[in-house]
Amino acid sequence: MNRRRIDEIGIRYVESLKLYEEYAARIRNLIQDLVEVEGVEFYAIEGWAEPPAELLNILANLEEKDLAGVDLVTVRVLLRFPADVLKIEELVKSEFDVDPSRSLPSDSGTLRDPRRFGYPAVVYILSLSQSRSNLKEWAKYKDLNFRLELRTMLQEVWATILPKVNQTVGTASEEEFTRELFLLGAMLEKADKGFLTLRDEIREEALLVPPPERTALKKPEIQEAETLFTDEELYQLFRDEPSLLGRWNEAAINAGFPEFTPSAEYLRESFTNLCGILRAAGIDTISEVRKFLADMEKDDKGTRQLKTIHEAFRENEKWRVDPFSALFLLVLNFRWDGLKDKDLAGLGIKKGSDRISGTD
């Protein structure tokens, strides 16, 4: 590709870089939330927009017709076992639109070919589904795709080390060098499957271990099901732990939302809206509310999500976020999969969201 064309593309990319970086952060958080809900353990989840300098290097080696194959946003999920890769594959295929012509799923002929070289990872080229891109908070990303790499930790080892040793060699030793790399890749793949088999065998053996003998059988305790909370009971929770509201007010400010001092009437309506979205999301007992709040505070998960929301709508200067509103936004984002098919207007959730963003 000629230099002038490369410079034109590079300038346009730099001008839109902030959008791609926001998209990478939001997609990474979304993937992590979906993986956590699925209950799959992972080692790490990374997401980034292609650095401009790297993009220019890529373009220098491409023909014009190859531009469609350049991925500007990448999310990489590092998993422990091959079986976990299969679980995440099913998850992403149900949540995103897949470009089959550029994806490399685990059941593809390329990965199943016994003559293939190396130990390549599963790769999907994805874009937002129509239902998600129709949402106001995702609309500006509807035309953007991203590359999703699903790797086991051993595959990451292969991908990291290979460039360090795969250097130009003489013709006489090239065949032997290639053969050695082929064998190493095969051993890593066998090790991946071996660890999975070993884990399954240990689990199966653990099920066969008889429980310790007991001198007396205790009558099982019958626990009554917890009742759904009332507005008064939920309000009592915040009154008994007043630091909760202070922490979430501070979290909203740290996330970048403007400081906002609500009137007593505004705060009461925010609390009513929070009660409504909690019930709609199935967080409808006091113990479930406590569990959700604890999850949001763990590793600053809630604050990180609030920052993501603010970054996505930074141009909006009308935000009115009080502590109850901050929790409303977290429930809306983390429990969206259970809320999206409900009557958000009829339940007052849309009105509550518009009120917080200042668009009501």
C-alpha positions as CSV (number, residue, x, y, z in Angstrom):
1,M,0.0,0.0,0.0
2,N,1.4,3.4,-0.9
3,R,2.6,5.8,1.8
4,R,0.0,8.5,1.2
5,R,-2.9,6.0,1.6
6,I,-1.3,4.7,4.8
7,D,-1.1,8.2,6.2
8,E,-4.7,8.9,5.3
9,I,-5.9,5.8,7.1
10,G,-3.6,6.5,10.1
11,I,-4.9,10.1,10.5
12,R,-8.6,8.9,10.4
13,Y,-7.8,6.3,13.0
14,V,-6.1,8.7,15.4
15,E,-9.0,11.0,15.1
16,S,-11.4,8.1,16.1
17,L,-9.0,6.5,18.6
18,K,-10.9,7.6,21.6
19,L,-14.0,5.9,20.3
20,Y,-12.1,2.6,19.7
21,E,-10.5,2.7,23.2
22,E,-14.0,3.3,24.8
23,Y,-15.3,0.4,22.7
24,A,-12.4,-1.9,23.8
25,A,-13.0,-1.1,27.5
26,R,-16.8,-1.6,27.3
27,I,-16.5,-4.9,25.3
28,R,-13.9,-6.2,27.7
29,N,-16.1,-5.5,30.7
30,L,-19.1,-7.0,29.0
31,I,-17.2,-10.2,28.1
32,Q,-16.0,-10.4,31.7
33,D,-19.6,-10.0,33.1
34,L,-20.9,-12.7,30.7
35,V,-18.1,-15.1,31.6
36,E,-18.6,-14.5,35.3
37,V,-22.4,-15.1,35.0
38,E,-21.7,-18.3,33.2
39,G,-19.5,-19.4,36.1
40,V,-16.4,-20.1,34.1
41,E,-13.1,-19.5,35.8
42,F,-10.6,-17.5,33.8
43,Y,-7.0,-16.4,34.3
44,A,-7.2,-13.0,32.7
45,I,-9.3,-10.9,30.3
46,E,-7.6,-8.2,28.3
47,G,-9.0,-5.6,25.8
48,W,-7.3,-2.9,23.7
49,A,-7.5,-0.8,20.7
50,E,-4.6,-1.2,18.2
51,P,-1.9,1.4,18.9
52,P,-1.5,3.8,15.9
53,A,2.1,2.9,15.4
54,E,1.3,-0.8,15.2
55,L,-1.5,-0.2,12.8
56,L,0.8,1.7,10.5
57,N,3.3,-1.2,10.5
58,I,0.4,-3.6,9.6
59,L,-0.8,-1.4,6.8
60,A,2.7,-1.1,5.3
61,N,2.6,-4.8,4.5
62,L,-0.9,-5.0,3.2
63,E,-2.6,-4.6,-0.2
64,E,-5.6,-2.3,-0.5
65,K,-7.9,-5.3,-0.8
66,D,-6.8,-6.7,2.5
67,L,-8.0,-3.8,4.7
68,A,-11.2,-5.6,5.6
69,G,-9.0,-8.0,7.6
70,V,-7.5,-5.4,9.9
71,D,-8.9,-5.7,13.5
72,L,-8.8,-2.4,15.4
73,V,-10.2,-3.8,18.7
74,T,-9.1,-7.0,20.4
75,V,-10.3,-8.8,23.5
76,R,-8.3,-11.8,24.7
77,V,-9.7,-14.3,27.3
78,L,-7.1,-16.6,28.9
79,L,-8.7,-19.8,30.3
80,R,-7.5,-22.8,32.2
81,F,-8.9,-25.7,30.2
82,P,-9.9,-26.5,26.6
83,A,-13.4,-27.4,27.8
84,D,-13.8,-23.8,29.1
85,V,-13.0,-22.5,25.6
86,L,-16.0,-24.5,24.3
87,K,-18.3,-23.0,27.0
88,I,-17.3,-19.4,26.1
89,E,-17.7,-20.1,22.4
90,E,-21.4,-21.0,22.9
91,L,-21.8,-17.9,25.0
92,V,-20.4,-15.4,22.5
93,K,-22.3,-17.0,19.6
94,S,-25.5,-16.3,21.4
95,E,-24.6,-12.8,22.5
96,F,-23.0,-11.4,19.4
97,D,-23.1,-11.5,15.6
98,V,-20.3,-13.7,14.2
99,D,-18.4,-13.1,10.9
100,P,-17.9,-16.8,9.9
101,S,-15.6,-16.0,7.0
102,R,-13.0,-14.5,9.3
103,S,-13.5,-16.6,12.5
104,L,-11.6,-19.7,13.5
105,P,-13.9,-21.7,15.9
106,S,-12.7,-24.9,17.6
107,D,-14.6,-27.1,15.2
108,S,-13.1,-25.5,12.1
109,G,-11.2,-27.7,9.6
110,T,-8.1,-25.6,10.2
111,L,-7.8,-26.4,13.9
112,R,-8.9,-30.1,13.4
113,D,-6.3,-30.7,10.6
114,P,-3.7,-33.1,12.1
115,R,-1.1,-31.6,9.7
116,R,-1.5,-28.1,11.0
117,F,1.5,-26.2,12.3
118,G,1.6,-25.0,15.9
119,Y,-1.0,-24.7,18.5
120,P,-3.3,-21.8,17.4
121,A,-6.1,-20.3,19.5
122,V,-9.8,-20.0,18.8
123,V,-10.6,-16.6,17.2
124,Y,-13.9,-15.0,16.5
125,I,-14.6,-11.7,14.6
126,L,-17.7,-10.3,16.3
127,S,-20.0,-7.3,16.3
128,L,-22.9,-6.2,18.5
129,S,-26.2,-8.0,18.0
130,Q,-29.0,-5.8,16.7
131,S,-30.9,-5.9,20.0
132,R,-27.8,-4.6,21.9
133,S,-26.8,-2.0,19.2
134,N,-30.4,-0.6,19.3
135,L,-29.8,0.4,23.0
136,K,-28.9,4.1,23.4
137,E,-25.8,3.3,25.4
138,W,-24.4,1.0,22.7
139,A,-25.7,2.7,19.5
140,K,-22.5,4.6,18.6
141,Y,-20.6,1.2,18.4
142,K,-23.1,-0.5,16.1
143,D,-20.8,-0.4,13.0
144,L,-17.7,-1.6,14.9
145,N,-16.4,-5.2,15.1
146,F,-13.8,-6.7,17.4
147,R,-11.5,-9.7,17.5
148,L,-12.1,-12.2,20.3
149,E,-9.2,-14.6,21.1
150,L,-10.0,-17.5,23.4
151,R,-6.8,-19.2,24.6
152,T,-5.8,-21.6,27.3
153,M,-2.8,-20.6,29.3
154,L,-0.6,-23.1,27.4
155,Q,-1.7,-21.6,24.1
156,E,-0.7,-18.2,25.5
157,V,2.8,-19.6,26.3
158,W,3.1,-20.9,22.7
159,A,2.0,-17.5,21.2
160,T,4.4,-15.6,23.5
161,I,7.5,-17.7,23.0
162,L,7.2,-18.6,19.3
163,P,8.1,-15.1,17.9
164,K,11.3,-15.2,20.0
165,V,12.5,-18.4,18.4
166,N,11.0,-18.3,15.0
167,Q,13.8,-16.4,13.3
168,T,15.2,-16.8,9.8
169,V,17.3,-19.9,9.6
170,G,19.5,-21.3,6.9
171,T,18.0,-23.6,4.2
172,A,19.8,-26.6,5.5
173,S,18.4,-26.4,9.0
174,E,14.9,-25.0,8.1
175,E,13.3,-28.4,7.9
176,E,14.6,-29.6,11.2
177,F,13.7,-26.3,12.9
178,T,10.1,-26.6,11.6
179,R,9.9,-30.2,12.7
180,E,11.0,-29.3,16.3
181,L,8.4,-26.5,16.5
182,F,5.7,-28.9,15.3
183,L,6.6,-31.4,18.0
184,L,6.6,-28.7,20.7
185,G,3.2,-27.4,19.6
186,A,1.8,-31.0,19.7
187,M,3.2,-31.5,23.2
188,L,1.6,-28.4,24.5
189,E,-1.8,-29.4,23.0
190,K,-1.4,-32.9,24.6
191,A,-0.6,-31.3,28.0
192,D,-3.7,-29.1,27.8
193,K,-5.9,-32.1,27.2
194,G,-4.0,-34.1,29.9
195,F,-4.6,-31.5,32.6
196,L,-8.3,-31.5,31.7
197,T,-8.5,-35.3,31.9
198,L,-6.6,-35.3,35.2
199,R,-9.0,-32.7,36.7
200,D,-12.0,-34.7,35.6
201,E,-10.6,-37.9,37.1
202,I,-9.9,-36.2,40.4
203,R,-13.4,-34.9,40.6
204,E,-14.9,-38.3,39.7
205,E,-12.7,-40.0,42.4
206,A,-13.7,-37.4,45.0
207,L,-17.4,-38.4,44.4
208,L,-16.5,-42.0,45.2
209,V,-14.9,-41.2,48.6
210,P,-17.4,-42.3,51.3
211,P,-18.5,-39.6,53.8
212,P,-17.1,-40.0,57.3
213,E,-19.1,-42.1,59.7
214,R,-21.4,-40.2,62.0
215,T,-22.3,-41.3,65.5
216,A,-25.8,-39.8,65.3
217,L,-28.0,-38.5,62.6
218,K,-29.1,-35.0,63.1
219,K,-32.6,-34.0,62.1
220,P,-32.3,-31.7,59.1
221,E,-33.1,-28.1,59.9
222,I,-36.0,-26.7,57.8
223,Q,-35.4,-23.2,56.7
224,E,-38.2,-21.0,55.7
225,A,-37.8,-19.2,52.4
226,E,-36.8,-15.6,52.7
227,T,-39.7,-13.2,51.9
228,L,-39.5,-10.5,49.3
229,F,-38.4,-7.2,50.7
230,T,-40.7,-4.2,51.2
231,D,-39.7,-0.6,50.5
232,E,-39.5,-0.1,54.3
233,E,-37.2,-3.1,54.8
234,L,-34.9,-2.0,52.1
235,Y,-34.8,1.6,53.4
236,Q,-34.0,0.2,56.9
237,L,-31.0,-1.6,55.4
238,F,-29.5,1.8,54.2
239,R,-30.5,3.5,57.5
240,D,-28.7,0.7,59.5
241,E,-25.6,1.1,57.4
242,P,-25.4,4.8,56.5
243,S,-21.9,4.5,55.2
244,L,-23.3,2.6,52.2
245,L,-24.8,5.8,50.7
246,G,-21.6,7.8,51.3
247,R,-19.4,5.1,49.6
248,W,-21.6,5.0,46.5
249,N,-21.8,8.8,46.3
250,E,-18.0,8.9,46.4
251,A,-17.8,6.1,43.9
252,A,-20.0,8.1,41.4
253,I,-17.8,11.2,41.8
254,N,-14.6,9.1,41.4
255,A,-16.1,7.7,38.2
256,G,-16.3,11.2,36.8
257,F,-20.0,12.0,37.3
258,P,-20.6,15.7,38.3
259,E,-21.2,16.3,42.0
260,F,-25.0,16.5,42.6
261,T,-26.9,17.3,45.8
262,P,-30.4,16.0,45.5
263,S,-33.4,17.4,47.3
264,A,-35.2,15.1,49.7
265,E,-38.0,14.6,47.2
266,Y,-35.6,13.7,44.4
267,L,-33.8,11.3,46.7
268,R,-37.1,9.6,47.7
269,E,-37.9,9.1,44.0
270,S,-34.4,7.7,43.3
271,F,-35.0,5.2,46.1
272,T,-38.4,4.2,44.7
273,N,-36.8,3.6,41.3
274,L,-34.0,1.5,42.8
275,C,-36.6,-0.7,44.5
276,G,-38.3,-1.2,41.2
277,I,-35.3,-2.2,39.2
278,L,-34.0,-4.5,42.0
279,R,-37.3,-6.4,41.9
280,A,-37.4,-6.5,38.1
281,A,-33.9,-7.9,38.1
282,G,-34.7,-10.6,40.6
283,I,-32.7,-9.1,43.5
284,D,-35.8,-9.1,45.6
285,T,-34.7,-10.2,49.1
286,I,-32.6,-8.4,51.6
287,S,-29.9,-11.1,51.5
288,E,-29.8,-10.9,47.6
289,V,-29.4,-7.1,47.9
290,R,-26.6,-7.5,50.4
291,K,-24.9,-10.1,48.1
292,F,-25.2,-7.7,45.1
293,L,-23.7,-4.8,47.1
294,A,-20.8,-6.9,48.3
295,D,-20.1,-8.1,44.8
296,M,-20.1,-4.5,43.5
297,E,-17.6,-3.5,46.2
298,K,-15.3,-6.4,45.6
299,D,-12.1,-5.3,43.8
300,D,-13.9,-1.9,43.1
301,K,-16.1,-3.7,40.5
302,G,-18.9,-1.2,40.8
303,T,-16.7,1.8,40.6
304,R,-15.0,0.4,37.4
305,Q,-18.4,-0.1,35.8
306,L,-19.5,3.4,36.7
307,K,-16.3,4.8,35.1
308,T,-17.1,2.7,31.9
309,I,-20.6,4.2,31.8
310,H,-19.3,7.7,32.3
311,E,-16.6,7.3,29.6
312,A,-19.3,6.0,27.1
313,F,-21.4,9.1,27.6
314,R,-18.8,11.7,28.5
315,E,-20.4,14.3,26.3
316,N,-23.5,14.3,28.4
317,E,-23.3,17.1,31.0
318,K,-26.7,16.6,32.4
319,W,-26.0,13.6,34.7
320,R,-27.8,13.6,38.1
321,V,-26.3,10.8,40.0
322,D,-27.1,10.4,43.7
323,P,-26.2,7.2,45.7
324,F,-29.4,5.4,44.9
325,S,-29.1,6.4,41.2
326,A,-25.5,5.0,41.1
327,L,-26.8,1.6,42.3
328,F,-29.7,1.8,39.8
329,L,-27.1,2.1,36.9
330,L,-25.1,-0.8,38.3
331,V,-28.2,-3.1,38.4
332,L,-29.3,-1.9,34.9
333,N,-25.8,-2.8,33.5
334,F,-24.9,-6.0,35.4
335,R,-28.4,-7.5,35.2
336,W,-29.2,-6.4,31.6
337,D,-29.5,-9.9,30.3
338,G,-32.5,-10.5,32.6
339,L,-34.0,-7.1,32.1
340,K,-33.7,-6.6,28.3
341,D,-36.8,-8.7,27.5
342,K,-39.1,-7.0,30.0
343,D,-41.4,-4.0,29.6
344,L,-38.8,-1.4,30.7
345,A,-41.2,1.5,30.0
346,G,-44.1,-0.2,31.9
347,L,-41.9,-1.0,34.9
348,G,-40.6,2.6,35.0
349,I,-37.0,1.5,34.4
350,K,-36.6,3.6,31.2
351,K,-38.1,6.6,32.9
352,G,-35.7,6.1,35.8
353,S,-32.7,5.8,33.5
354,D,-33.7,8.9,31.5
355,R,-34.1,10.8,34.8
356,I,-30.6,10.0,35.8
357,S,-29.0,11.0,32.5
358,G,-31.0,14.2,32.5
359,T,-32.9,13.4,29.3
360,D,-36.4,13.1,30.9
